Amino acid sequence: MNLDVDTLFTVTIVVMALLGLLLILVWLQNRGMRALVWWGAAYLVGGMSVWLLGERGSVSDLMSIDLANALLFVACGLTWSGARLFDGRGVKPVAMLIGTFMWVGACQIPSFMASMDARVILSSVIISGYTMVIAFEFWRGRAEPLGSRWPAIVVLGAHSVLFLLRVPFALASPLEGSSVSLWNNGWFAIIALESLLYAIAFAVIVVAMAKERMELKHKKSALSDPLTGIANRRAFFDETLLRLVPANKDPRPLAVLLFDLDRFKRINDRFGHAIGDKVLRLFAEKATANLRQADLVGRLGGEEFAAVLSGVELSTAFMFAEQVRIAFAAAARVVDGHRVSATVSAGIGLLTASEADVDSLLARADQALYVAKARGRDRVEIAEVDRPRAWRPAEDEWSPALAPAGVEPEVLAPVTLVRPALVSGSVTPIRKVGIH
């Protein structure tokens, strides 16, 4: 089967124009994704380049060789810039046009312009180089869970290798002095077909990547608290349920830490909701920073937060809760020039081997939290099922040395780290009325 290069050129021009307009249309529907308009522009410029290449013999060599290839390398640079923008990196105008500069400079050399093989080799190297760096840009952003990213890298890599193979083909089958038209050369027809298929595949993949990113963004928005950026109530409960099954098989049980900012309504009333919002964000920041990366932190609503710690002992859970409490007290002493002196109380519930119930686990943490509120706030209490009591470690189990770095010693002063008397019987929930 013979491939008609003229027909391939015509189809390629039409396809690239349509794909360019499609990408720009998708960008118009989502202005936040600037990479799409750069890719759309690259397709339009590339289509113009292919049209000029196809007009060889009808127009001057300056148009069909010099300008056509220069536009092709501009299109490659635009595609690379789009890949950088897609993953949040800036455009580098000079680097983007380096292939064009190389080509224009080479075209000023008479011996280069007289050698078709030299032109084919240089253009192949430039296109292959651009395609490799585009693939590298996508690979650099691989931490983002986009399924279409890897097909894009594979397609770009294959395209780069195929264009690089033009070099040995050009050396093995020189076109100099050949009576065979360039368009009728077999490997040139294959390259033209592959370029058309690559243009279609790349456009489809980048649109899929843009769609995946939007879906991921919407999913993240639905599962995160808009004020603090941590997990919202729904996401917290869903993730906690997933962690309960492995927790039942771990000899070190799962712990839930329930935090409630002390007298938060007074902070809002006295300093305004803007300061109140900053206090909430500050707590989320300190809680995330003072817990482990694998721990789950969420906002349940209002000034109430929770954290899930997997595979921890009782003393370890207490230590983390205290670190959060101390770090927050230090950071929230002064907020935007206002002496807010916000504090937080915390209750800890521990999962038992016979249970896998989020509600009962949170209920025990809630009971301990009420005890912390009743005992003066700005403290951590633990509720245990086997020996129901509100518990704090003795001095040999907790030391101010465990406080987060940068916290002034005076922040620790209000806390008396002694073991209080056991509360007989089960921990009785304290009524919420009057307790903040």
C-alpha positions as CSV (number, residue, x, y, z in Angstrom):
1,M,0.0,0.0,0.0
2,N,1.4,3.4,-1.0
3,L,1.0,6.3,1.3
4,D,0.2,9.5,-0.6
5,V,2.1,12.2,1.3
6,D,0.2,15.1,-0.3
7,T,-3.1,13.6,1.1
8,L,-1.4,13.1,4.5
9,F,-0.3,16.7,4.5
10,T,-3.9,17.9,3.7
11,V,-5.4,15.7,6.4
12,T,-2.8,16.8,8.9
13,I,-3.4,20.5,8.2
14,V,-7.2,20.1,8.7
15,V,-6.8,17.9,11.8
16,M,-4.3,20.2,13.5
17,A,-6.5,23.3,12.9
18,L,-9.5,21.5,14.3
19,L,-7.6,20.2,17.3
20,G,-6.1,23.6,18.0
21,L,-9.6,25.2,17.9
22,L,-10.9,22.4,20.2
23,L,-8.2,23.0,22.8
24,I,-8.9,26.7,22.8
25,L,-12.6,26.0,23.1
26,V,-12.0,23.7,26.1
27,W,-9.8,26.5,27.6
28,L,-12.6,29.0,27.2
29,Q,-14.8,26.8,29.3
30,N,-12.1,26.6,32.0
31,R,-9.9,29.7,32.0
32,G,-7.9,28.5,35.0
33,M,-6.1,25.9,32.9
34,R,-3.8,28.1,30.8
35,A,-1.9,25.2,29.3
36,L,-4.8,24.4,27.0
37,V,-4.6,27.7,25.2
38,W,-0.9,27.3,24.7
39,W,-1.4,23.8,23.3
40,G,-4.2,25.1,21.1
41,A,-1.9,27.8,19.8
42,A,0.8,25.2,19.2
43,Y,-1.6,23.2,17.0
44,L,-2.6,26.2,15.0
45,V,1.0,27.3,14.4
46,G,2.0,23.7,13.6
47,G,-0.8,23.5,11.1
48,M,0.4,26.6,9.4
49,S,3.9,25.1,9.3
50,V,2.7,21.9,7.7
51,W,0.8,24.0,5.1
52,L,3.9,25.9,4.1
53,L,5.9,22.6,4.0
54,G,3.3,21.2,1.6
55,E,3.6,24.2,-0.6
56,R,7.2,23.5,-1.4
57,G,7.8,24.1,-5.1
58,S,4.8,26.5,-5.3
59,V,6.4,29.1,-3.0
60,S,9.9,30.2,-2.4
61,D,12.4,28.1,-0.3
62,L,12.4,31.0,2.2
63,M,8.7,30.3,2.9
64,S,8.6,26.5,2.5
65,I,11.9,25.7,4.2
66,D,13.1,28.5,6.4
67,L,9.8,29.9,7.7
68,A,8.0,26.6,7.7
69,N,10.5,24.8,9.9
70,A,10.9,27.9,12.1
71,L,7.1,27.9,12.8
72,L,7.3,24.1,13.5
73,F,9.9,24.7,16.2
74,V,7.8,27.6,17.6
75,A,4.9,25.1,17.9
76,C,7.2,22.7,19.7
77,G,8.2,25.5,22.1
78,L,4.6,26.4,22.7
79,T,3.8,22.8,23.5
80,W,6.7,22.6,26.0
81,S,5.5,25.8,27.7
82,G,2.0,24.4,28.0
83,A,3.5,21.3,29.7
84,R,5.3,23.6,32.2
85,L,2.2,25.7,32.8
86,F,0.1,22.5,33.3
87,D,2.2,21.5,36.3
88,G,2.5,25.0,37.7
89,R,5.9,26.0,36.3
90,G,6.5,29.3,34.5
91,V,7.2,30.0,30.9
92,K,10.8,30.5,29.7
93,P,10.5,32.6,26.5
94,V,14.2,32.3,25.5
95,A,14.4,28.6,26.1
96,M,11.0,28.1,24.4
97,L,12.5,29.6,21.1
98,I,15.9,28.0,21.3
99,G,15.1,25.5,18.5
100,T,13.9,28.3,16.3
101,F,17.0,30.4,16.9
102,M,19.2,27.3,16.1
103,W,17.3,26.8,12.8
104,V,17.4,30.4,11.7
105,G,21.1,30.6,12.5
106,A,21.8,27.5,10.6
107,C,19.8,28.8,7.6
108,Q,22.3,31.6,7.3
109,I,25.0,29.1,6.3
110,P,24.9,28.5,2.5
111,S,26.4,24.9,2.8
112,F,23.7,24.0,5.3
113,M,20.9,25.3,3.0
114,A,22.4,23.4,0.1
115,S,22.3,20.1,2.0
116,M,18.9,18.5,2.4
117,D,20.4,15.8,4.6
118,A,21.8,18.4,7.0
119,R,18.4,20.1,7.2
120,V,16.6,16.8,7.9
121,I,19.1,15.8,10.6
122,L,19.0,19.2,12.4
123,S,15.2,19.4,12.3
124,S,14.9,15.8,13.5
125,V,17.3,16.5,16.4
126,I,15.4,19.7,17.4
127,I,12.0,18.1,17.3
128,S,13.2,15.0,19.2
129,G,14.8,17.3,21.8
130,Y,11.7,19.3,22.4
131,T,9.6,16.2,22.7
132,M,11.9,14.7,25.2
133,V,11.8,17.8,27.5
134,I,7.9,17.8,27.2
135,A,7.9,14.2,28.3
136,F,10.2,15.2,31.2
137,E,7.9,18.0,32.3
138,F,5.0,15.5,32.5
139,W,7.2,13.1,34.4
140,R,8.2,15.7,36.9
141,G,4.5,16.1,37.9
142,R,4.0,12.4,38.4
143,A,3.1,12.9,42.0
144,E,-0.3,14.1,40.9
145,P,-2.6,11.1,40.5
146,L,-3.6,11.6,36.9
147,G,-4.0,8.3,35.0
148,S,-3.6,10.0,31.6
149,R,-0.2,11.4,32.5
150,W,1.6,8.1,31.9
151,P,0.2,7.5,28.4
152,A,1.3,11.0,27.5
153,I,4.8,10.3,28.6
154,V,4.8,7.0,26.6
155,V,3.5,8.7,23.4
156,L,5.9,11.6,23.7
157,G,8.8,9.2,24.3
158,A,7.9,7.1,21.2
159,H,7.5,10.2,19.1
160,S,10.9,11.5,20.2
161,V,12.7,8.2,19.4
162,L,11.0,7.9,16.0
163,F,12.1,11.4,15.0
164,L,15.6,10.7,16.2
165,L,15.7,7.6,13.9
166,R,15.4,10.0,10.9
167,V,19.1,10.8,11.5
168,P,20.4,7.3,10.6
169,F,17.8,6.9,7.8
170,A,19.0,10.2,6.3
171,L,22.6,9.1,6.5
172,A,21.8,5.6,5.1
173,S,19.7,6.9,2.3
174,P,21.0,10.3,1.2
175,L,18.6,12.6,-0.6
176,E,21.4,14.7,-2.2
177,G,21.3,14.5,-6.0
178,S,18.5,12.0,-5.9
179,S,15.9,12.1,-8.6
180,V,13.4,10.7,-6.1
181,S,11.0,13.4,-4.7
182,L,11.2,13.9,-1.0
183,W,7.5,13.4,-0.8
184,N,7.8,10.0,-2.4
185,N,10.5,8.8,-0.1
186,G,9.2,5.8,1.9
187,W,10.5,6.7,5.4
188,F,9.3,10.3,5.0
189,A,5.7,9.0,4.3
190,I,5.9,6.9,7.5
191,I,7.1,9.9,9.5
192,A,4.2,12.0,8.1
193,L,1.7,9.4,9.1
194,E,3.2,9.0,12.5
195,S,3.2,12.7,13.1
196,L,-0.5,12.9,12.2
197,L,-1.3,10.0,14.6
198,Y,0.8,11.6,17.3
199,A,-1.0,15.0,16.9
200,I,-4.3,13.3,17.4
201,A,-3.2,11.2,20.3
202,F,-1.5,14.0,22.2
203,A,-4.6,16.3,21.9
204,V,-6.9,13.5,23.2
205,I,-4.5,12.8,26.1
206,V,-4.1,16.4,27.2
207,V,-7.8,17.0,27.2
208,A,-8.2,13.8,29.3
209,M,-5.6,15.1,31.7
210,A,-7.4,18.4,32.0
211,K,-10.6,16.6,32.7
212,E,-9.0,14.3,35.3
213,R,-7.5,17.3,37.0
214,M,-10.9,19.1,37.2
215,E,-12.6,16.0,38.6
216,L,-9.8,15.6,41.1
217,K,-10.1,19.2,42.1
218,H,-13.9,18.9,42.5
219,K,-13.5,15.7,44.5
220,K,-10.9,17.3,46.8
221,S,-13.2,20.3,47.3
222,A,-16.1,18.1,48.2
223,L,-13.9,16.3,50.8
224,S,-12.0,19.2,52.3
225,D,-13.0,22.0,54.6
226,P,-13.0,25.2,52.6
227,L,-11.7,27.4,55.4
228,T,-8.8,25.2,56.8
229,G,-8.1,22.9,53.8
230,I,-8.1,19.8,56.0
231,A,-10.6,16.9,55.7
232,N,-14.3,17.9,56.2
233,R,-16.7,15.9,58.3
234,R,-17.7,13.5,55.5
235,A,-14.2,12.8,54.5
236,F,-13.1,12.3,58.1
237,F,-15.8,9.7,58.8
238,D,-15.2,7.9,55.5
239,E,-11.5,7.6,56.1
240,T,-11.9,6.6,59.7
241,L,-14.2,3.7,58.7
242,L,-11.4,2.5,56.3
243,R,-8.9,2.6,59.1
244,L,-11.0,0.6,61.6
245,V,-10.5,-2.8,59.9
246,P,-6.6,-2.9,60.0
247,A,-6.8,-1.2,63.5
248,N,-8.6,-4.2,64.9
249,K,-5.7,-6.5,63.9
250,D,-3.1,-4.2,65.4
251,P,-2.0,-4.8,69.0
252,R,-1.6,-1.0,69.3
253,P,-5.1,0.3,68.9
254,L,-6.4,3.2,66.9
255,A,-7.0,6.4,68.8
256,V,-9.3,9.4,68.1
257,L,-8.3,12.8,69.4
258,L,-11.2,15.2,69.7
259,F,-10.3,18.9,70.0
260,D,-12.6,21.8,70.8
261,L,-11.4,25.4,70.9
262,D,-12.0,27.0,74.3
263,R,-14.5,29.9,74.5
264,F,-14.4,30.3,70.7
265,K,-17.7,32.3,70.6
266,R,-16.1,34.9,72.8
267,I,-13.2,35.2,70.4
268,N,-15.6,35.9,67.5
269,D,-17.6,38.3,69.6
270,R,-14.6,40.3,70.8
271,F,-12.3,40.2,67.8
272,G,-14.6,39.6,64.9
273,H,-15.1,36.6,62.6
274,A,-12.1,37.4,60.5
275,I,-9.8,36.8,63.5
276,G,-11.9,33.8,64.5
277,D,-11.4,32.3,61.0
278,K,-7.6,32.9,61.4
279,V,-7.6,31.1,64.7
280,L,-9.4,28.1,63.1
281,R,-6.8,28.0,60.3
282,L,-4.0,28.4,62.8
283,F,-5.3,25.4,64.8
284,A,-5.6,23.2,61.6
285,E,-2.0,24.2,60.7
286,K,-0.6,23.4,64.1
287,A,-2.5,20.1,64.4
288,T,-1.2,19.0,61.0
289,A,2.3,20.1,61.8
290,N,2.5,18.3,65.2
291,L,0.9,15.0,64.1
292,R,2.4,12.4,61.8
293,Q,2.0,12.6,58.1
294,A,-0.1,9.4,58.1
295,D,-2.5,10.7,60.7
296,L,-5.9,11.9,59.6
297,V,-6.9,15.4,60.7
298,G,-10.4,16.8,60.1
299,R,-12.8,19.6,61.0
300,L,-16.1,18.2,62.2
301,G,-17.8,21.6,62.3
302,G,-17.6,25.0,64.0
303,E,-14.6,25.0,66.3
304,E,-14.5,21.2,66.7
305,F,-11.7,19.2,65.2
306,A,-10.6,15.5,65.3
307,A,-7.6,13.4,64.5
308,V,-7.2,9.6,64.0
309,L,-3.9,8.1,65.0
310,S,-3.3,4.5,63.9
311,G,-1.1,2.0,65.8
312,V,-0.4,4.1,68.9
313,E,-0.1,3.4,72.5
314,L,-2.1,5.5,75.0
315,S,0.9,7.5,76.2
316,T,1.8,8.2,72.5
317,A,-1.7,9.5,71.7
318,F,-1.5,11.7,74.8
319,M,1.9,13.0,73.8
320,F,0.7,14.1,70.3
321,A,-2.4,15.7,71.7
322,E,-0.3,17.7,74.2
323,Q,2.0,18.8,71.4
324,V,-0.9,20.1,69.5
325,R,-2.4,21.9,72.5
326,I,0.9,23.5,73.5
327,A,1.9,24.5,69.9
328,F,-1.6,26.1,69.3
329,A,-1.5,28.0,72.6
330,A,1.8,29.5,71.7
331,A,0.8,30.4,68.2
332,A,-2.6,31.8,69.1
333,R,-1.4,34.0,71.9
334,V,-1.3,37.0,69.5
335,V,-3.1,36.9,66.2
336,D,-2.8,39.9,63.8
337,G,-1.7,42.1,66.7
338,H,-4.6,41.1,68.9
339,R,-3.9,39.3,72.2
340,V,-6.3,36.5,71.6
341,S,-4.7,33.9,73.9
342,A,-6.8,31.1,72.3
343,T,-6.5,27.6,73.8
344,V,-7.9,24.1,73.1
345,S,-9.2,21.2,75.1
346,A,-8.9,17.6,73.9
347,G,-10.3,14.2,74.7
348,I,-8.9,10.9,73.6
349,G,-10.9,7.7,72.8
350,L,-9.1,4.4,72.3
351,L,-10.5,1.6,70.0
352,T,-11.0,-1.7,71.8
353,A,-10.4,-5.1,70.2
354,S,-14.1,-6.0,70.3
355,E,-15.3,-2.9,68.5
356,A,-15.3,-1.3,65.1
357,D,-17.7,1.5,65.6
358,V,-16.8,5.1,64.8
359,D,-19.7,6.5,66.8
360,S,-18.8,4.8,70.1
361,L,-15.2,5.7,69.6
362,L,-16.0,9.3,69.1
363,A,-18.5,9.2,72.0
364,R,-15.7,8.1,74.4
365,A,-13.4,10.9,73.1
366,D,-16.3,13.3,73.5
367,Q,-16.8,12.2,77.1
368,A,-13.1,12.8,77.9
369,L,-13.4,16.2,76.1
370,Y,-16.3,17.2,78.4
371,V,-14.2,16.2,81.4
372,A,-11.3,18.4,80.1
373,K,-13.8,21.3,79.8
374,A,-15.1,20.8,83.3
375,R,-11.7,20.7,84.8
376,G,-10.7,24.1,83.6
377,R,-10.1,23.7,79.8
378,D,-6.7,23.9,78.0
379,R,-6.0,20.3,78.9
380,V,-6.1,16.8,77.5
381,E,-8.1,13.9,79.1
382,I,-8.3,10.3,78.1
383,A,-11.3,8.0,78.5
384,E,-10.5,4.2,78.8
385,V,-13.2,1.5,78.5
386,D,-11.5,-1.2,80.5
387,R,-10.7,1.2,83.4
388,P,-13.0,4.1,82.9
389,R,-11.4,7.3,84.1
390,A,-10.0,10.6,83.1
391,W,-6.2,10.1,82.9
392,R,-3.1,12.2,82.7
393,P,0.4,10.8,82.8
394,A,2.7,11.2,85.7
395,E,5.7,13.5,85.6
396,D,8.0,10.6,84.6
397,E,5.7,9.8,81.6
398,W,5.6,13.4,80.2
399,S,8.1,16.1,80.2
400,P,8.1,19.7,78.9
401,A,11.1,18.6,76.8
402,L,8.5,16.9,74.6
403,A,7.0,20.2,73.7
404,P,7.3,21.4,70.1
405,A,10.4,23.3,69.1
406,G,10.1,27.1,69.5
407,V,7.4,27.0,72.3
408,E,8.3,29.2,75.2
409,P,8.5,27.5,78.6
410,E,5.9,29.8,80.1
411,V,3.3,28.2,77.8
412,L,3.8,25.0,79.8
413,A,3.4,26.6,83.2
414,P,-0.5,26.5,83.4
415,V,-0.4,22.7,83.1
416,T,0.1,20.6,86.2
417,L,1.4,17.3,84.8
418,V,0.3,15.0,87.7
419,R,-1.9,12.0,87.7
420,P,-5.3,13.0,89.2
421,A,-7.5,10.7,91.2
422,L,-9.4,8.1,89.2
423,V,-13.0,8.9,88.4
424,S,-15.0,6.0,89.8
425,G,-17.3,4.1,87.5
426,S,-17.7,5.1,83.9
427,V,-16.8,8.5,82.6
428,T,-20.0,10.5,82.9
429,P,-20.6,12.9,80.0
430,I,-20.7,16.5,81.1
431,R,-23.7,18.5,79.8
432,K,-22.7,20.8,76.9
433,V,-24.7,23.7,78.4
434,G,-22.4,26.4,79.5
435,I,-19.2,24.6,78.4
436,H,-17.2,26.0,75.5
